[in-house]
Amino acid sequence: MAQKNLISGVFLHLKPGKETFQERNRKWWFAFIIILIATAILLAGLVFLASISRSSIGLQVVGFTFVFALIILIASATRREMIQTQRLTIKRSNIFLILVFIVLAAIMAAVGIITVSEPVLNASLPEALRGTNLAVSLAVGGGVLSLIILLLYEGYPILSERGSPGYIALSGLLIVFAIVYMTAISWWIIPYDPTRLDVGPYGAAPSIQFPLGTTTLGQDLMSRVIAGGGIMLQVALLSVVVCFSIGVPVGLAASYRGGLADRLVSLVMDSIFAFPGLVLAIAIAAMLGPGVVNMALAIAVVYIPSYFRVVRSQVLTVKELPYVEAAIVMGARNRDIIFRYILPNILPSAVVVMSINFADAVLTAAGLTFVGLGLPVDVPDWGWDLTFGSQVYVAGKWWSITFPGLMIVILALGFTLAGEGLNEVLTPKLKE
């Protein structure tokens, strides 16, 4: 296959079936236009929020992240052109794009540090923002917005070739990245301090001044909804990393070795899996106490068996295949067999489980906070808003629980769509 006709993904190599935009069908264009409109509406909303934000640099923060993403888009287009003209190989072009990304993130971080260190600007910021890390917000926000742009520019042509599974995966990834971007720059674009009391009437209905209403403590609900995803995303990310780091190696080693070790580890994992997930997470969180790390560990213990089961079933199948047996006959070491022949073939399944597990972690984290085992009450969190909103929902204050709950559902839906779509994209035999 000619190099210029090759489009590379993370775990797949696809040759596009259509070469020009004129040959795209109506379904392709319809989905593309819908995605562009949704993205434009989201970005326009963020710009509007930045213009009325309580910080004096909301528009600048959004502007810097846009510049970050625009430069990445130009670098990606340059990379594609160099591949087509065979001036760079795919591997070197990927290294080029990664280096541009790292340099831009470092520049954004430096801009944030210099901006906050300016005495006049620092004095003009609200007190709650003076301890907020602008460097991290710019670097992470610009990086995530760049991923959204790359997903539309590089990923859409690849995923659209896989039909409905590709569109589902793309939709889920866009939802997740959009919420992560909103959360990354949230403290610089929200109109009110989400921790401050009495910014408005108690339990006021949605209005022009407070579009999503206020809480029973007089807090602006829109500010809390925008900023409330930070803790939940941190807990979900940390718990999934712990699950993946433990479940995959343990499943790989135990199932390849077999015998007594495999039976003992399987017995432990099945024992954990026998408990209801939320009940076990509540019990562990109650013992560990509040905190992001403790919540993540409580959730990780619940979902490690899921990784172990998937990896074990894959390894038991792969290690009996002819190419693995041939490697054993040729005298390959166990380490080489595991990392060179088995791991690359089971990794796509583990990644799919990880993406779906994000949705489970988000829902479990919300459940822990709802029962009072999350972070302190003054921390903006969707789970706490559900807890307090449920107490006044019966009084007709529907907004107090609707909008935080909707954000949890949207985030969990995004992870679920991404996981299910990637599962079919990376496993074409499911279509059969």
C-alpha positions in Angstrom: 0.0 0.0 0.0 1.4 3.4 -0.9 2.4 5.5 2.0 0.3 8.5 0.9 -2.9 6.4 0.9 -2.4 5.2 4.5 -4.3 6.7 7.4 -3.0 5.6 10.8 -5.0 5.3 13.9 -4.0 4.1 17.4 -4.7 0.4 16.8 -5.7 0.3 13.2 -4.5 1.2 9.7 -7.3 2.1 7.2 -7.3 3.1 3.6 -10.0 5.6 2.9 -12.6 4.5 0.4 -13.2 8.0 -1.0 -10.5 10.4 -1.9 -12.3 13.8 -2.4 -14.9 15.8 -0.6 -17.1 15.7 -3.7 -17.5 12.0 -3.5 -18.8 12.0 0.1 -22.3 10.8 0.5 -25.2 12.7 2.2 -24.9 10.7 5.4 -21.2 11.8 5.7 -22.0 15.4 5.1 -25.0 15.4 7.4 -23.0 14.0 10.3 -20.1 16.4 9.6 -22.4 19.5 9.6 -24.1 18.4 12.8 -20.8 18.0 14.6 -19.5 21.3 13.3 -22.7 23.1 14.4 -22.6 21.5 17.9 -19.0 22.4 18.3 -19.6 26.0 17.1 -22.5 26.4 19.6 -20.3 25.1 22.5 -17.4 27.4 21.6 -19.7 30.4 21.2 -21.3 29.7 24.6 -17.8 29.6 26.2 -16.9 32.9 24.6 -20.1 34.5 25.9 -19.4 33.2 29.4 -15.8 34.5 29.2 -17.1 37.9 28.3 -19.3 38.1 31.4 -16.9 36.2 33.7 -15.9 37.5 37.1 -12.3 37.4 36.2 -10.9 40.2 34.1 -9.1 37.7 31.7 -11.8 35.3 30.7 -11.7 36.2 27.1 -7.9 36.1 27.1 -7.9 32.6 28.5 -10.3 31.3 25.8 -8.3 33.2 23.2 -5.0 31.6 24.2 -6.5 28.1 24.0 -8.0 28.9 20.6 -4.5 30.0 19.4 -3.1 26.8 20.8 -5.6 24.7 18.9 -5.1 26.7 15.7 -1.4 26.2 15.7 -1.9 22.5 16.3 -4.3 22.4 13.3 -1.7 24.1 11.1 1.0 21.7 12.3 -1.3 18.7 11.6 -2.1 20.0 8.0 1.7 20.4 7.5 2.3 16.9 8.8 -0.2 15.4 6.4 1.3 17.3 3.4 4.8 16.1 4.3 3.5 12.5 4.5 1.8 12.8 1.1 4.9 14.3 -0.5 7.0 11.6 1.3 9.3 14.2 2.9 8.6 12.5 6.3 7.6 9.1 7.4 4.5 8.6 9.4 6.6 7.9 12.6 8.7 11.0 12.2 5.6 13.1 11.4 3.9 11.9 14.6 7.1 12.9 16.6 7.0 16.3 14.9 3.3 16.8 16.0 4.0 15.7 19.5 7.0 18.0 19.8 4.9 21.0 18.6 2.3 20.0 21.2 4.8 19.9 24.0 6.4 23.2 23.1 3.0 24.9 22.9 1.9 23.5 26.3 5.2 24.8 27.8 4.6 28.3 26.3 1.0 28.3 27.6 2.2 27.4 31.1 4.9 30.1 31.0 2.3 32.7 29.9 0.0 31.7 32.8 2.8 31.9 35.3 3.9 35.4 34.0 0.3 36.7 33.9 -0.5 35.7 37.4 2.8 37.0 38.8 2.0 40.5 37.5 1.2 42.4 40.7 -1.4 44.8 39.2 -3.3 41.9 37.5 -3.1 39.7 40.5 -4.5 42.4 42.7 -7.5 42.8 40.3 -8.4 39.2 40.4 -11.1 38.0 42.8 -9.7 36.5 46.0 -10.9 33.0 45.1 -8.9 33.1 41.8 -5.6 34.1 43.3 -4.7 30.6 44.3 -5.9 29.1 41.0 -3.2 27.8 38.7 -3.7 29.7 35.4 -0.7 27.9 33.8 -2.4 24.5 34.2 -5.7 25.9 32.9 -4.1 27.3 29.8 -2.0 24.2 29.1 -4.7 21.7 29.7 -7.4 23.8 28.1 -5.3 24.4 25.0 -4.3 20.7 24.8 -7.9 19.4 25.1 -9.2 21.9 22.5 -6.4 20.8 20.2 -7.6 17.2 20.6 -11.1 18.3 19.6 -9.7 20.0 16.5 -7.5 16.9 15.7 -10.5 14.6 16.3 -12.5 16.5 13.7 -9.6 17.0 11.2 -7.8 13.7 11.5 -10.2 11.4 13.3 -13.4 12.1 11.4 -12.2 10.8 8.0 -11.0 7.6 9.7 -13.9 6.9 12.0 -16.5 7.8 9.3 -15.2 4.9 7.2 -16.4 2.5 9.8 -20.0 3.6 9.5 -22.3 3.9 12.6 -19.7 2.6 15.1 -17.3 5.4 14.0 -19.9 8.1 14.4 -20.8 6.8 17.8 -17.2 6.8 19.0 -16.6 10.3 17.5 -19.7 11.6 19.3 -18.7 10.2 22.6 -15.2 11.5 22.4 -16.4 15.0 21.4 -18.8 15.1 24.4 -16.0 14.0 26.8 -13.4 16.4 25.5 -15.9 19.3 25.5 -16.7 18.8 29.1 -13.0 18.4 30.0 -12.2 21.6 28.2 -15.1 23.5 29.9 -13.9 22.2 33.3 -10.2 23.1 32.6 -11.0 26.8 32.1 -14.1 26.9 34.3 -12.8 29.1 37.1 -11.8 31.8 34.6 -15.1 32.0 32.7 -17.8 31.5 35.3 -19.8 34.6 36.3 -19.8 34.0 40.1 -17.7 32.3 42.7 -19.2 28.8 42.9 -18.3 28.5 46.6 -19.7 31.9 47.6 -23.0 32.1 49.5 -25.8 34.7 49.1 -24.9 35.8 45.5 -28.6 35.7 44.8 -32.0 34.8 46.2 -32.3 31.5 48.0 -33.6 28.8 45.6 -34.5 31.3 42.9 -35.8 29.9 39.6 -33.9 30.4 36.3 -33.8 34.0 35.2 -31.7 36.3 33.0 -29.3 37.1 35.9 -29.1 33.4 37.0 -29.8 31.3 33.8 -29.9 28.0 35.7 -31.3 29.4 39.0 -29.7 29.4 42.4 -29.3 26.8 45.2 -30.9 26.9 48.6 -27.8 28.6 49.9 -28.0 31.4 47.3 -25.2 30.1 45.1 -25.3 30.5 41.3 -26.1 27.1 39.9 -24.6 27.7 36.5 -21.2 28.5 38.0 -21.4 25.3 40.1 -22.4 23.2 37.1 -19.6 24.5 35.0 -16.9 24.2 37.7 -18.4 21.1 39.3 -16.9 18.5 37.0 -13.3 19.0 38.0 -13.4 16.7 41.1 -15.5 14.0 39.4 -13.1 13.9 36.4 -10.0 13.7 38.7 -11.6 10.8 40.6 -12.6 9.0 37.5 -9.2 9.4 35.8 -7.2 8.4 38.9 -9.5 5.3 39.5 -9.3 4.1 35.9 -5.5 4.5 35.9 -5.2 2.4 39.1 -7.6 -0.2 37.7 -5.7 -0.4 34.4 -2.3 -0.5 36.1 -3.3 -3.4 38.3 -5.9 -5.3 36.4 -4.1 -5.7 33.1 -0.7 -6.8 34.5 -2.2 -9.2 37.0 -4.6 -10.7 34.5 -1.8 -11.0 31.9 0.7 -12.7 34.3 -1.8 -15.0 36.1 -3.5 -16.3 32.9 -0.3 -16.8 31.0 1.3 -18.7 33.9 -1.9 -20.7 34.7 -2.0 -23.3 37.4 -2.4 -22.5 41.1 -1.6 -18.8 40.7 -4.3 -18.3 38.1 -6.9 -20.1 40.3 -6.0 -18.1 43.4 -6.1 -14.7 41.6 -9.3 -15.7 39.9 -10.9 -16.6 43.2 -10.0 -13.2 44.7 -11.3 -11.3 41.8 -14.5 -13.3 41.7 -15.0 -12.7 45.4 -14.7 -8.9 44.8 -17.0 -9.1 41.8 -19.6 -10.8 43.9 -20.3 -7.7 46.0 -22.6 -5.0 44.6 -20.3 -2.3 43.2 -21.7 0.8 44.9 -22.1 -0.9 48.3 -18.5 -2.1 48.2 -17.3 1.4 47.2 -19.3 3.0 50.0 -17.8 0.6 52.6 -14.2 1.2 51.4 -14.7 5.0 51.2 -16.2 5.0 54.7 -13.0 3.3 56.0 -10.6 5.5 54.0 -12.3 8.8 54.7 -13.0 11.7 52.3 -10.6 12.9 49.6 -9.9 12.5 45.9 -7.3 9.7 46.3 -9.5 7.8 48.8 -12.5 8.0 46.5 -10.5 6.9 43.5 -9.0 3.9 45.4 -12.5 2.9 46.6 -13.8 2.9 43.1 -10.7 1.2 41.7 -11.0 -1.8 44.0 -14.6 -2.4 42.7 -13.6 -2.4 39.0 -10.2 -4.1 38.9 -11.9 -7.5 38.4 -13.5 -6.2 35.1 -10.1 -5.7 33.6 -8.8 -9.0 35.0 -11.7 -11.0 33.5 -11.3 -9.4 30.0 -7.6 -9.7 29.9 -7.6 -13.3 31.2 -10.1 -14.4 28.6 -8.1 -12.8 25.8 -4.8 -14.3 27.0 -6.2 -17.8 27.3 -7.3 -17.5 23.6 -4.2 -15.8 22.2 -1.6 -18.0 23.9 -3.0 -21.1 22.1 -2.6 -19.5 18.7 0.0 -20.9 16.2 2.3 -17.9 16.2 2.6 -18.0 20.0 3.3 -21.7 20.0 5.9 -21.2 17.2 7.6 -18.5 19.4 7.7 -21.0 22.3 9.2 -23.7 20.1 11.9 -21.3 18.8 13.0 -20.7 22.4 11.6 -17.2 23.0 11.6 -16.1 26.6 8.3 -15.7 28.5 8.9 -12.0 28.8 9.3 -11.6 25.0 6.2 -13.7 24.3 4.0 -11.7 26.7 5.1 -8.2 25.6 5.8 -8.9 22.0 3.1 -11.3 21.0 0.3 -11.3 23.5 0.1 -7.8 25.0 -0.4 -6.0 21.6 -3.3 -8.2 20.8 -5.2 -7.8 24.0 -4.5 -4.1 24.5 -7.4 -2.9 22.3 -9.9 -4.8 24.5 -8.4 -3.4 27.6 -8.6 0.2 26.2 -12.3 -0.3 25.4 -12.9 -1.6 28.9 -11.1 1.5 30.3 -13.3 3.9 28.3 -16.5 2.2 29.4 -15.1 2.1 33.0 -14.9 5.9 33.0 -18.7 6.1 32.8 -19.0 3.6 35.8 -16.4 5.6 37.8 -18.3 8.9 37.2 -21.6 7.4 38.3 -20.0 5.7 41.4 -18.2 9.0 42.3 -21.5 10.8 42.1 -23.1 8.1 44.3 -20.3 8.4 46.9 -20.8 12.2 47.2 -24.5 11.8 47.2 -24.4 9.7 50.4 -21.9 12.1 52.0 -18.6 10.3 51.4 -17.1 12.7 49.0 -15.2 15.9 49.4 -16.1 18.8 51.8 -19.4 20.6 51.2 -17.8 23.8 50.1 -16.1 22.2 47.0 -18.2 22.6 43.8 -19.3 19.1 42.9 -22.3 17.7 40.9 -22.8 15.1 43.6 -23.2 17.6 46.4 -25.7 19.6 44.2 -27.7 16.5 43.8 -27.7 15.9 47.5 -29.0 19.3 48.5 -31.2 19.6 45.4 -33.0 16.3 46.3 -34.1 17.9 49.6 -36.0 20.8 47.9 -37.1 19.0 44.7 -40.4 18.0 46.3 -41.0 21.7 46.9 -41.1 22.3 43.2 -37.5 23.5 42.8 -36.8 21.2 39.8 -33.7 23.1 38.6 -31.7 22.4 41.7 -31.4 18.7 40.8 -32.0 18.7 37.0 -29.0 20.5 35.7 -26.3 18.8 37.9 -27.9 15.4 37.2 -28.0 16.2 33.5 -24.3 16.9 33.4 -23.6 13.6 35.1 -25.7 11.8 32.6 -24.1 13.6 29.6 -20.6 12.8 30.8 -21.4 9.2 31.5 -23.2 9.0 28.1 -20.1 10.4 26.4 -17.8 7.8 27.9 -20.3 5.0 27.1 -20.7 6.1 23.5 -16.9 6.3 23.1 -16.4 2.9 24.7 -19.1 1.1 22.7 -18.1 2.8 19.4 -14.4 2.0 19.9 -15.3 -1.6 20.8 -16.8 -2.1 17.4 -14.2 0.0 15.5 -11.3 -2.0 17.0 -13.1 -5.3 16.8 -14.5 -5.5 13.3 -15.7 -9.1 13.8 -18.5 -7.9 16.0 -20.3 -6.7 12.9 -20.3 -10.2 11.6 
